[in-house]
Every structure is written in C-alpha cells, then in structure tokens.
Amino acid sequence: MRNPKNPVLPQSYLFLMPELTVNPFLDRIIKVFCSQMQDITFEDFLDMMSVFCEEAPIDVKTSYAFRIYDFDDDDMISREDVLELLNRLKCNNELSDEDCVEIIDSIFLEADLDTDGYISYPEFEQLITKSPDFMHAFRMRI
C-alpha cells in the first residue's frame, strides 16, 4: 500500500540524474538505498542524497561506502569484491590482470590488519581515514 507521506518513483528515475548515470556503482547504490524492489521512496532518496552530500559525516559516508563495495553482501570485503571494484573503475582495460592482483595484494597488505583474508568494517574505517580524497570523491553535486 502506498503511503501518501512517502511517495515513490520508479528506480529508473535515478538514471536521469547525470551524477548517477555515469557512476559505475549505480546498481549497488540502488541496492543499498532502495527499500522497495522496483521503486525508490522519497525517504530513500533523501537518505541517499544526504549520504552523498558534501557535509555528511565521514562515519555515515564510510558505512554506506562499505555496503556499496561489499558486492556479495556478506558484511566483509573480499579480494573478489576489490577485483569487482577495480573492474568497474578501470578504463579501457588499462590494467592487466597482473596489475589488478598487485593492487589487491597491496590493499590487503595495508587494510587486512588481522590477516584473515577479508577487510572488515573496522578495517575499512581505518583504511578510509588514510584516504584524504574520500570525502571529496564520495559525494554528488546537483
């Protein structure tokens, strides 16, 4: 039943936003922020925009970034998740498979503090604090 105080739009409307249209993580953003299967509620939309707002607190941004980058939704970031992230970011296949393995090894060497083969949320938080560009990159301008 539709709630008149929380109107809904089809998720396809998100494709009309230039900032999202070119975002390689659009499917993950939709999955993380949309509480309904085919629609986005006004509340969902406000949540999404507040997270991507420049003034959003780093802990809020970090929490959502972790969920977006956890492609298999298992509450940890695996080597496969990082490979998926790299595959979505690399332009014109400029990175070879060997380059990707080297980057993943480097990330896990720095971020996987307990060496269990996964990056937990606390480890991800620690990694983000070392990334001065995170707050600038994890935002939308509209």
TIVO-2410 file (N, C-alpha, C; in nm, 3 decimals):
# residues 142
REC num residu      c1      c2      c3 atome chaine
REC   1      M   0.084  -0.118   0.000     N      A
REC   1      M   0.000   0.000   0.000    CA      A
REC   1      M   0.089   0.125   0.000     C      A
REC   2      R   0.057   0.216  -0.083     N      A
REC   2      R   0.135   0.338  -0.095    CA      A
REC   2      R   0.104   0.434   0.019     C      A
REC   3      N   0.208   0.498   0.067     N      A
REC   3      N   0.196   0.594   0.175    CA      A
REC   3      N   0.205   0.734   0.115     C      A
REC   4      P   0.097   0.812   0.122     N      A
REC   4      P   0.100   0.945   0.060    CA      A
REC   4      P   0.205   1.038   0.122     C      A
REC   5      K   0.249   1.005   0.243     N      A
REC   5      K   0.352   1.088   0.307    CA      A
REC   5      K   0.492   1.047   0.263     C      A
REC   6      N   0.502   0.935   0.194     N      A
REC   6      N   0.632   0.888   0.145    CA      A
REC   6      N   0.614   0.840   0.001     C      A
REC   7      P   0.597   0.934  -0.092     N      A
REC   7      P   0.570   0.895  -0.231    CA      A
REC   7      P   0.686   0.815  -0.291     C      A
REC   8      V   0.656   0.741  -0.395     N      A
REC   8      V   0.757   0.658  -0.460    CA      A
REC   8      V   0.769   0.693  -0.608     C      A
REC   9      L   0.887   0.666  -0.659     N      A
REC   9      L   0.916   0.680  -0.801    CA      A
REC   9      L   0.981   0.550  -0.848     C      A
REC  10      P   0.968   0.518  -0.975     N      A
REC  10      P   1.042   0.403  -1.026    CA      A
REC  10      P   1.192   0.428  -1.013     C      A
REC  11      Q   1.267   0.323  -0.985     N      A
REC  11      Q   1.413   0.337  -0.973    CA      A
REC  11      Q   1.474   0.393  -1.100     C      A
REC  12      S   1.409   0.371  -1.213     N      A
REC  12      S   1.462   0.420  -1.340    CA      A
REC  12      S   1.479   0.572  -1.341     C      A
REC  13      Y   1.409   0.643  -1.254     N      A
REC  13      Y   1.425   0.788  -1.247    CA      A
REC  13      Y   1.566   0.825  -1.201     C      A
REC  14      L   1.630   0.736  -1.129     N      A
REC  14      L   1.768   0.764  -1.085    CA      A
REC  14      L   1.862   0.773  -1.205     C      A
REC  15      F   1.826   0.704  -1.314     N      A
REC  15      F   1.909   0.708  -1.434    CA      A
REC  15      F   1.904   0.845  -1.502     C      A
REC  16      L   1.812   0.928  -1.461     N      A
REC  16      L   1.801   1.061  -1.519    CA      A
REC  16      L   1.894   1.162  -1.451     C      A
REC  17      M   1.952   1.121  -1.340     N      A
REC  17      M   2.044   1.210  -1.268    CA      A
REC  17      M   2.184   1.193  -1.328     C      A
REC  18      P   2.239   1.298  -1.387     N      A
REC  18      P   2.371   1.285  -1.451    CA      A
REC  18      P   2.478   1.226  -1.362     C      A
REC  19      E   2.480   1.264  -1.235     N      A
REC  19      E   2.583   1.212  -1.143    CA      A
REC  19      E   2.573   1.061  -1.126     C      A
REC  20      L   2.452   1.007  -1.137     N      A
REC  20      L   2.435   0.863  -1.120    CA      A
REC  20      L   2.448   0.788  -1.252     C      A
REC  21      T   2.407   0.849  -1.360     N      A
REC  21      T   2.411   0.783  -1.490    CA      A
REC  21      T   2.550   0.732  -1.524     C      A
REC  22      V   2.651   0.808  -1.490     N      A
REC  22      V   2.789   0.770  -1.523    CA      A
REC  22      V   2.859   0.697  -1.408     C      A
REC  23      N   2.789   0.677  -1.299     N      A
REC  23      N   2.851   0.613  -1.182    CA      A
REC  23      N   2.861   0.463  -1.204     C      A
REC  24      P   2.982   0.406  -1.199     N      A
REC  24      P   2.997   0.261  -1.222    CA      A
REC  24      P   2.937   0.175  -1.110     C      A
REC  25      F   2.892   0.238  -1.004     N      A
REC  25      F   2.833   0.165  -0.891    CA      A
REC  25      F   2.683   0.188  -0.878     C      A
REC  26      L   2.620   0.236  -0.984     N      A
REC  26      L   2.478   0.270  -0.978    CA      A
REC  26      L   2.393   0.152  -0.929     C      A
REC  27      D   2.419   0.033  -0.980     N      A
REC  27      D   2.339  -0.083  -0.936    CA      A
REC  27      D   2.354  -0.108  -0.787     C      A
REC  28      R   2.473  -0.089  -0.735     N      A
REC  28      R   2.497  -0.109  -0.592    CA      A
REC  28      R   2.433   0.004  -0.510     C      A
REC  29      I   2.439   0.125  -0.560     N      A
REC  29      I   2.376   0.237  -0.492    CA      A
REC  29      I   2.226   0.212  -0.480     C      A
REC  30      I   2.166   0.168  -0.590     N      A
REC  30      I   2.023   0.136  -0.588    CA      A
REC  30      I   1.995   0.026  -0.487     C      A
REC  31      K   2.075  -0.078  -0.489     N      A
REC  31      K   2.053  -0.190  -0.396    CA      A
REC  31      K   2.064  -0.146  -0.251     C      A
REC  32      V   2.160  -0.063  -0.221     N      A
REC  32      V   2.185  -0.020  -0.082    CA      A
REC  32      V   2.079   0.080  -0.035     C      A
REC  33      F   2.035   0.167  -0.122     N      A
REC  33      F   1.946   0.274  -0.078    CA      A
REC  33      F   1.797   0.249  -0.100     C      A
REC  34      C   1.761   0.161  -0.189     N      A
REC  34      C   1.618   0.141  -0.220    CA      A
REC  34      C   1.559   0.033  -0.132     C      A
REC  35      S   1.460   0.071  -0.054     N      A
REC  35      S   1.397  -0.023   0.038    CA      A
REC  35      S   1.291  -0.109  -0.030     C      A
REC  36      Q   1.249  -0.070  -0.149     N      A
REC  36      Q   1.149  -0.146  -0.223    CA      A
REC  36      Q   1.213  -0.200  -0.351     C      A
REC  37      M   1.156  -0.308  -0.402     N      A
REC  37      M   1.216  -0.375  -0.518    CA      A
REC  37      M   1.225  -0.287  -0.642     C      A
REC  38      Q   1.117  -0.228  -0.684     N      A
REC  38      Q   1.113  -0.157  -0.812    CA      A
REC  38      Q   1.109  -0.004  -0.798     C      A
REC  39      D   1.088   0.042  -0.678     N      A
REC  39      D   1.067   0.185  -0.657    CA      A
REC  39      D   1.168   0.241  -0.558     C      A
REC  40      I   1.181   0.372  -0.564     N      A
REC  40      I   1.258   0.442  -0.462    CA      A
REC  40      I   1.161   0.537  -0.392     C      A
REC  41      T   1.156   0.525  -0.262     N      A
REC  41      T   1.068   0.615  -0.187    CA      A
REC  41      T   1.136   0.750  -0.169     C      A
REC  42      F   1.055   0.848  -0.135     N      A
REC  42      F   1.110   0.979  -0.110    CA      A
REC  42      F   1.210   0.974   0.005     C      A
REC  43      E   1.178   0.895   0.107     N      A
REC  43      E   1.271   0.877   0.220    CA      A
REC  43      E   1.403   0.816   0.175     C      A
REC  44      D   1.395   0.712   0.090     N      A
REC  44      D   1.517   0.650   0.036    CA      A
REC  44      D   1.601   0.753  -0.038     C      A
REC  45      F   1.532   0.833  -0.120     N      A
REC  45      F   1.601   0.935  -0.199    CA      A
REC  45      F   1.669   1.037  -0.108     C      A
REC  46      L   1.598   1.081  -0.004     N      A
REC  46      L   1.659   1.176   0.090    CA      A
REC  46      L   1.778   1.115   0.162     C      A
REC  47      D   1.766   0.988   0.201     N      A
REC  47      D   1.879   0.918   0.265    CA      A
REC  47      D   2.000   0.918   0.172     C      A
REC  48      M   1.976   0.880   0.046     N      A
REC  48      M   2.085   0.873  -0.050    CA      A
REC  48      M   2.150   1.009  -0.069     C      A
REC  49      M   2.069   1.111  -0.090     N      A
REC  49      M   2.125   1.243  -0.114    CA      A
REC  49      M   2.197   1.297   0.009     C      A
REC  50      S   2.148   1.264   0.128     N      A
REC  50      S   2.217   1.313   0.249    CA      A
REC  50      S   2.353   1.246   0.266     C      A
REC  51      V   2.363   1.118   0.229     N      A
REC  51      V   2.492   1.048   0.239    CA      A
REC  51      V   2.592   1.105   0.139     C      A
REC  52      F   2.545   1.139   0.019     N      A
REC  52      F   2.634   1.191  -0.084    CA      A
REC  52      F   2.652   1.342  -0.077     C      A
REC  53      C   2.591   1.404   0.022     N      A
REC  53      C   2.608   1.548   0.044    CA      A
REC  53      C   2.751   1.574   0.093     C      A
REC  54      E   2.807   1.686   0.053     N      A
REC  54      E   2.944   1.719   0.093    CA      A
REC  54      E   2.961   1.727   0.244     C      A
REC  55      E   2.855   1.768   0.314     N      A
REC  55      E   2.864   1.788   0.458    CA      A
REC  55      E   2.833   1.663   0.540     C      A
REC  56      A   2.801   1.553   0.476     N      A
REC  56      A   2.770   1.430   0.551    CA      A
REC  56      A   2.891   1.388   0.633     C      A
REC  57      P   2.867   1.340   0.755     N      A
REC  57      P   2.979   1.296   0.840    CA      A
REC  57      P   3.054   1.177   0.778     C      A
REC  58      I   3.182   1.171   0.804     N      A
REC  58      I   3.265   1.066   0.746    CA      A
REC  58      I   3.219   0.926   0.789     C      A
REC  59      D   3.169   0.911   0.912     N      A
REC  59      D   3.126   0.779   0.955    CA      A
REC  59      D   3.003   0.732   0.878     C      A
REC  60      V   2.914   0.823   0.840     N      A
REC  60      V   2.797   0.788   0.760    CA      A
REC  60      V   2.841   0.750   0.619     C      A
REC  61      K   2.927   0.830   0.560     N      A
REC  61      K   2.977   0.800   0.426    CA      A
REC  61      K   3.051   0.666   0.424     C      A
REC  62      T   3.132   0.643   0.525     N      A
REC  62      T   3.210   0.519   0.533    CA      A
REC  62      T   3.119   0.398   0.542     C      A
REC  63      S   3.016   0.407   0.621     N      A
REC  63      S   2.922   0.297   0.637    CA      A
REC  63      S   2.856   0.260   0.505     C      A
REC  64      Y   2.811   0.361   0.432     N      A
REC  64      Y   2.745   0.334   0.304    CA      A
REC  64      Y   2.845   0.290   0.198     C      A
REC  65      A   2.964   0.347   0.198     N      A
REC  65      A   3.067   0.305   0.102    CA      A
REC  65      A   3.098   0.157   0.122     C      A
REC  66      F   3.110   0.115   0.246     N      A
REC  66      F   3.138  -0.025   0.276    CA      A
REC  66      F   3.029  -0.114   0.218     C      A
REC  67      R   2.904  -0.076   0.238     N      A
REC  67      R   2.792  -0.156   0.186    CA      A
REC  67      R   2.790  -0.158   0.033     C      A
REC  68      I   2.824  -0.046  -0.029     N      A
REC  68      I   2.827  -0.040  -0.175    CA      A
REC  68      I   2.938  -0.128  -0.231     C      A
REC  69      Y   3.054  -0.128  -0.168     N      A
REC  69      Y   3.169  -0.204  -0.217    CA      A
REC  69      Y   3.167  -0.351  -0.176     C      A
REC  70      D   3.079  -0.388  -0.087     N      A
REC  70      D   3.062  -0.528  -0.047    CA      A
REC  70      D   2.965  -0.594  -0.146     C      A
REC  71      F   3.017  -0.629  -0.261     N      A
REC  71      F   2.934  -0.673  -0.374    CA      A
REC  71      F   2.855  -0.800  -0.345     C      A
REC  72      D   2.905  -0.887  -0.260     N      A
REC  72      D   2.832  -1.010  -0.232    CA      A
REC  72      D   2.752  -1.002  -0.102     C      A
REC  73      D   2.744  -0.884  -0.044     N      A
REC  73      D   2.661  -0.858   0.074    CA      A
REC  73      D   2.687  -0.954   0.190     C      A
REC  74      D   2.814  -0.984   0.215     N      A
REC  74      D   2.846  -1.076   0.326    CA      A
REC  74      D   2.907  -1.003   0.445     C      A
REC  75      D   2.894  -0.872   0.447     N      A
REC  75      D   2.943  -0.787   0.557    CA      A
REC  75      D   3.094  -0.790   0.574     C      A
REC  76      M   3.165  -0.818   0.466     N      A
REC  76      M   3.310  -0.806   0.464    CA      A
REC  76      M   3.352  -0.785   0.319     C      A
REC  77      I   3.465  -0.726   0.301     N      A
REC  77      I   3.515  -0.703   0.166    CA      A
REC  77      I   3.624  -0.806   0.138     C      A
REC  78      S   3.599  -0.885   0.036     N      A
REC  78      S   3.691  -0.992  -0.002    CA      A
REC  78      S   3.779  -0.944  -0.118     C      A
REC  79      R   3.874  -1.027  -0.153     N      A
REC  79      R   3.958  -0.999  -0.269    CA      A
REC  79      R   3.871  -0.990  -0.395     C      A
REC  80      E   3.767  -1.073  -0.402     N      A
REC  80      E   3.676  -1.071  -0.517    CA      A
REC  80      E   3.599  -0.939  -0.523     C      A
REC  81      D   3.560  -0.887  -0.406     N      A
REC  81      D   3.492  -0.757  -0.403    CA      A
REC  81      D   3.584  -0.648  -0.456     C      A
REC  82      V   3.709  -0.650  -0.415     N      A
REC  82      V   3.804  -0.548  -0.461    CA      A
REC  82      V   3.831  -0.564  -0.611     C      A
REC  83      L   3.838  -0.687  -0.658     N      A
REC  83      L   3.855  -0.709  -0.802    CA      A
REC  83      L   3.736  -0.652  -0.879     C      A
REC  84      E   3.616  -0.674  -0.830     N      A
REC  84      E   3.495  -0.618  -0.893    CA      A
REC  84      E   3.502  -0.467  -0.894     C      A
REC  85      L   3.544  -0.408  -0.784     N      A
REC  85      L   3.560  -0.263  -0.775    CA      A
REC  85      L   3.659  -0.214  -0.880     C      A
REC  86      L   3.773  -0.280  -0.891     N      A
REC  86      L   3.874  -0.240  -0.990    CA      A
REC  86      L   3.822  -0.256  -1.132     C      A
REC  87      N   3.752  -0.365  -1.157     N      A
REC  87      N   3.697  -0.386  -1.292    CA      A
REC  87      N   3.598  -0.277  -1.331     C      A
REC  88      R   3.525  -0.228  -1.235     N      A
REC  88      R   3.429  -0.121  -1.263    CA      A
REC  88      R   3.499   0.014  -1.283     C      A
REC  89      L   3.614   0.030  -1.223     N      A
REC  89      L   3.684   0.158  -1.231    CA      A
REC  89      L   3.783   0.168  -1.347     C      A
REC  90      K   3.835   0.056  -1.392     N      A
REC  90      K   3.940   0.065  -1.494    CA      A
REC  90      K   3.880   0.104  -1.628     C      A
REC  91      C   3.949   0.196  -1.692     N      A
REC  91      C   3.903   0.249  -1.820    CA      A
REC  91      C   3.973   0.178  -1.934     C      A
REC  92      N   3.897   0.134  -2.029     N      A
REC  92      N   3.952   0.071  -2.150    CA      A
REC  92      N   4.051  -0.041  -2.117     C      A
REC  93      N   4.025  -0.113  -2.007     N      A
REC  93      N   4.110  -0.225  -1.967    CA      A
REC  93      N   4.257  -0.188  -1.958     C      A
REC  94      E   4.285  -0.068  -1.905     N      A
REC  94      E   4.423  -0.022  -1.892    CA      A
REC  94      E   4.501  -0.102  -1.789     C      A
REC  95      L   4.433  -0.171  -1.700     N      A
REC  95      L   4.501  -0.254  -1.601    CA      A
REC  95      L   4.498  -0.399  -1.645     C      A
REC  96      S   4.612  -0.461  -1.642     N      A
REC  96      S   4.618  -0.604  -1.673    CA      A
REC  96      S   4.572  -0.683  -1.552     C      A
REC  97      D   4.549  -0.811  -1.571     N      A
REC  97      D   4.512  -0.897  -1.458    CA      A
REC  97      D   4.622  -0.896  -1.353     C      A
REC  98      E   4.748  -0.894  -1.397     N      A
REC  98      E   4.860  -0.891  -1.304    CA      A
REC  98      E   4.861  -0.761  -1.224     C      A
REC  99      D   4.831  -0.650  -1.293     N      A
REC  99      D   4.823  -0.521  -1.223    CA      A
REC  99      D   4.715  -0.526  -1.115     C      A
REC 100      C   4.600  -0.584  -1.149     N      A
REC 100      C   4.490  -0.593  -1.053    CA      A
REC 100      C   4.531  -0.676  -0.931     C      A
REC 101      V   4.597  -0.788  -0.955     N      A
REC 101      V   4.641  -0.873  -0.843    CA      A
REC 101      V   4.739  -0.796  -0.755     C      A
REC 102      E   4.829  -0.722  -0.817     N      A
REC 102      E   4.927  -0.643  -0.742    CA      A
REC 102      E   4.858  -0.536  -0.657     C      A
REC 103      I   4.760  -0.469  -0.714     N      A
REC 103      I   4.685  -0.366  -0.640    CA      A
REC 103      I   4.609  -0.429  -0.524     C      A
REC 104      I   4.543  -0.541  -0.551     N      A
REC 104      I   4.466  -0.609  -0.445    CA      A
REC 104      I   4.559  -0.655  -0.334     C      A
REC 105      D   4.673  -0.712  -0.370     N      A
REC 105      D   4.772  -0.754  -0.269    CA      A
REC 105      D   4.813  -0.635  -0.182     C      A
REC 106      S   4.837  -0.523  -0.246     N      A
REC 106      S   4.880  -0.402  -0.175    CA      A
REC 106      S   4.770  -0.352  -0.080     C      A
REC 107      I   4.647  -0.351  -0.127     N      A
REC 107      I   4.534  -0.308  -0.044    CA      A
REC 107      I   4.520  -0.398   0.077     C      A
REC 108      F   4.526  -0.529   0.055     N      A
REC 108      F   4.509  -0.622   0.166    CA      A
REC 108      F   4.627  -0.619   0.263     C      A
REC 109      L   4.745  -0.593   0.211     N      A
REC 109      L   4.862  -0.581   0.299    CA      A
REC 109      L   4.842  -0.465   0.396     C      A
REC 110      E   4.785  -0.356   0.345     N      A
REC 110      E   4.764  -0.238   0.430    CA      A
REC 110      E   4.636  -0.247   0.514     C      A
REC 111      A   4.529  -0.303   0.457     N      A
REC 111      A   4.398  -0.293   0.523    CA      A
REC 111      A   4.358  -0.414   0.607     C      A
REC 112      D   4.402  -0.533   0.569     N      A
REC 112      D   4.361  -0.655   0.639    CA      A
REC 112      D   4.448  -0.675   0.762     C      A
REC 113      L   4.417  -0.599   0.865     N      A
REC 113      L   4.503  -0.594   0.983    CA      A
REC 113      L   4.512  -0.727   1.058     C      A
REC 114      D   4.404  -0.806   1.057     N      A
REC 114      D   4.407  -0.934   1.127    CA      A
REC 114      D   4.444  -1.050   1.034     C      A
REC 115      T   4.479  -1.019   0.911     N      A
REC 115      T   4.524  -1.115   0.808    CA      A
REC 115      T   4.432  -1.237   0.796     C      A
REC 116      D   4.301  -1.212   0.799     N      A
REC 116      D   4.206  -1.322   0.780    CA      A
REC 116      D   4.159  -1.335   0.635     C      A
REC 117      G   4.213  -1.251   0.548     N      A
REC 117      G   4.177  -1.258   0.407    CA      A
REC 117      G   4.057  -1.174   0.370     C      A
REC 118      Y   4.006  -1.095   0.464     N      A
REC 118      Y   3.891  -1.009   0.440    CA      A
REC 118      Y   3.916  -0.873   0.504     C      A
REC 119      I   3.847  -0.773   0.452     N      A
REC 119      I   3.851  -0.641   0.513    CA      A
REC 119      I   3.718  -0.624   0.585     C      A
REC 120      S   3.724  -0.618   0.717     N      A
REC 120      S   3.604  -0.599   0.799    CA      A
REC 120      S   3.567  -0.451   0.797     C      A
REC 121      Y   3.451  -0.421   0.851     N      A
REC 121      Y   3.412  -0.280   0.857    CA      A
REC 121      Y   3.510  -0.195   0.939     C      A
REC 122      P   3.552  -0.239   1.057     N      A
REC 122      P   3.651  -0.158   1.131    CA      A
REC 122      P   3.782  -0.139   1.052     C      A
REC 123      E   3.825  -0.240   0.981     N      A
REC 123      E   3.947  -0.227   0.900    CA      A
REC 123      E   3.923  -0.129   0.785     C      A
REC 124      F   3.804  -0.134   0.726     N      A
REC 124      F   3.768  -0.041   0.619    CA      A
REC 124      F   3.768   0.103   0.671     C      A
REC 125      E   3.710   0.122   0.790     N      A
REC 125      E   3.710   0.255   0.852    CA      A
REC 125      E   3.853   0.307   0.868     C      A
REC 126      Q   3.940   0.220   0.915     N      A
REC 126      Q   4.081   0.257   0.934    CA      A
REC 126      Q   4.145   0.296   0.801     C      A
REC 127      L   4.115   0.220   0.697     N      A
REC 127      L   4.169   0.248   0.563    CA      A
REC 127      L   4.119   0.383   0.512     C      A
REC 128      I   3.993   0.411   0.532     N      A
REC 128      I   3.934   0.537   0.484    CA      A
REC 128      I   3.998   0.657   0.552     C      A
REC 129      T   4.034   0.645   0.679     N      A
REC 129      T   4.098   0.757   0.748    CA      A
REC 129      T   4.232   0.794   0.685     C      A
REC 130      K   4.291   0.699   0.612     N      A
REC 130      K   4.419   0.725   0.544    CA      A
REC 130      K   4.399   0.780   0.403     C      A
REC 131      S   4.274   0.795   0.361     N      A
REC 131      S   4.245   0.841   0.226    CA      A
REC 131      S   4.194   0.985   0.229     C      A
REC 132      P   4.282   1.080   0.201     N      A
REC 132      P   4.240   1.221   0.210    CA      A
REC 132      P   4.136   1.260   0.105     C      A
REC 133      D   4.124   1.183  -0.003     N      A
REC 133      D   4.030   1.218  -0.110    CA      A
REC 133      D   3.892   1.157  -0.092     C      A
REC 134      F   3.875   1.071   0.007     N      A
REC 134      F   3.748   1.000   0.022    CA      A
REC 134      F   3.628   1.094   0.033     C      A
REC 135      M   3.635   1.191   0.120     N      A
REC 135      M   3.521   1.282   0.142    CA      A
REC 135      M   3.487   1.359   0.014     C      A
REC 136      H   3.587   1.395  -0.061     N      A
REC 136      H   3.565   1.468  -0.186    CA      A
REC 136      H   3.509   1.376  -0.294     C      A
REC 137      A   3.557   1.252  -0.299     N      A
REC 137      A   3.515   1.160  -0.405    CA      A
REC 137      A   3.378   1.099  -0.379     C      A
REC 138      F   3.342   1.079  -0.253     N      A
REC 138      F   3.216   1.012  -0.219    CA      A
REC 138      F   3.107   1.117  -0.196     C      A
REC 139      R   3.074   1.188  -0.303     N      A
REC 139      R   2.972   1.292  -0.297    CA      A
REC 139      R   2.908   1.310  -0.434     C      A
REC 140      M   2.796   1.380  -0.434     N      A
REC 140      M   2.727   1.413  -0.558    CA      A
REC 140      M   2.700   1.562  -0.558     C      A
REC 141      R   2.720   1.620  -0.672     N      A
REC 141      R   2.685   1.761  -0.688    CA      A
REC 141      R   2.563   1.768  -0.778     C      A
REC 142      I   2.461   1.835  -0.729     N      A
REC 142      I   2.341   1.851  -0.814    CA      A
REC 142      I   2.303   1.997  -0.823     C      A
***
